[in-house]
């Protein structure tokens, strides 16, 4: 993980090529995806904990990355899915995939890097303009966990109960992924 980041202007960045959880972004052009920045930092923090448990000294390179990893990209008071797509909320083509920027707050442990006000605005923007038919099944609980952490339980329930095909459950416990016969399997 430490060898993947690139240092620029005293910050560490996740640079292309990479494919973020929001897979619509081109691997050859995407830099600093928000969820991945948070996850990278969290992963290195856990690795440091493991070193301490083994009575090993902290890795100084990892410590430097943890302390100086790039902040989550923002524009117009919203967290962006990545640093290279400043029009993510004005171009609807970018609303057709996982809103993984929310996972940076709703899935990972909370930390001081995320501003609740900015995340709330980001969440509201995504929920208010949500194209549910284009989302994946795991998006709804992720959105609900973000709303819960933002102290918005009603919006958490709204996300869980969104009446769209991909937010329904099959008898095998999976979300309904599409219209192919294999998607109806009860395996």
Secondary structure as the mmCIF struct_conf table of DSSP 4:
data_model
#
loop_
_struct_conf.conf_type_id
_struct_conf.id
_struct_conf.beg_label_comp_id
_struct_conf.beg_label_asym_id
_struct_conf.beg_label_seq_id
_struct_conf.end_label_comp_id
_struct_conf.end_label_asym_id
_struct_conf.end_label_seq_id
TURN_TY1_P TURN_TY1_P1 UNK A 2 UNK A 4
STRN STRN1 UNK A 6 UNK A 8
TURN_TY1_P TURN_TY1_P2 UNK A 9 UNK A 10
STRN STRN2 UNK A 11 UNK A 13
BEND BEND1 UNK A 16 UNK A 17
BEND BEND2 UNK A 21 UNK A 22
TURN_TY1_P TURN_TY1_P3 UNK A 23 UNK A 24
BEND BEND3 UNK A 25 UNK A 25
TURN_TY1_P TURN_TY1_P4 UNK A 27 UNK A 29
HELX_RH_AL_P HELX_RH_AL_P1 UNK A 34 UNK A 53
TURN_TY1_P TURN_TY1_P5 UNK A 54 UNK A 55
HELX_LH_PP_P HELX_LH_PP_P1 UNK A 57 UNK A 59
HELX_RH_AL_P HELX_RH_AL_P2 UNK A 60 UNK A 68
STRN STRN3 UNK A 69 UNK A 69
HELX_LH_PP_P HELX_LH_PP_P2 UNK A 70 UNK A 73
STRN STRN4 UNK A 74 UNK A 75
TURN_TY1_P TURN_TY1_P6 UNK A 76 UNK A 77
STRN STRN5 UNK A 78 UNK A 79
BEND BEND4 UNK A 81 UNK A 82
TURN_TY1_P TURN_TY1_P7 UNK A 83 UNK A 84
TURN_TY1_P TURN_TY1_P8 UNK A 86 UNK A 90
BEND BEND5 UNK A 91 UNK A 91
HELX_RH_3T_P HELX_RH_3T_P1 UNK A 92 UNK A 95
BEND BEND6 UNK A 96 UNK A 97
HELX_RH_3T_P HELX_RH_3T_P2 UNK A 100 UNK A 102
HELX_RH_AL_P HELX_RH_AL_P3 UNK A 103 UNK A 106
TURN_TY1_P TURN_TY1_P9 UNK A 107 UNK A 107
BEND BEND7 UNK A 108 UNK A 108
HELX_LH_PP_P HELX_LH_PP_P3 UNK A 109 UNK A 110
TURN_TY1_P TURN_TY1_P10 UNK A 112 UNK A 113
BEND BEND8 UNK A 114 UNK A 114
HELX_RH_AL_P HELX_RH_AL_P4 UNK A 116 UNK A 128
TURN_TY1_P TURN_TY1_P11 UNK A 129 UNK A 129
HELX_RH_3T_P HELX_RH_3T_P3 UNK A 132 UNK A 134
BEND BEND9 UNK A 135 UNK A 135
HELX_RH_AL_P HELX_RH_AL_P5 UNK A 137 UNK A 149
TURN_TY1_P TURN_TY1_P12 UNK A 150 UNK A 151
HELX_RH_AL_P HELX_RH_AL_P6 UNK A 153 UNK A 160
TURN_TY1_P TURN_TY1_P13 UNK A 161 UNK A 161
BEND BEND10 UNK A 164 UNK A 164
HELX_RH_3T_P HELX_RH_3T_P4 UNK A 165 UNK A 167
STRN STRN6 UNK A 169 UNK A 169
TURN_TY1_P TURN_TY1_P14 UNK A 171 UNK A 172
BEND BEND11 UNK A 173 UNK A 173
STRN STRN7 UNK A 175 UNK A 175
BEND BEND12 UNK A 179 UNK A 180
HELX_RH_3T_P HELX_RH_3T_P5 UNK A 181 UNK A 184
#
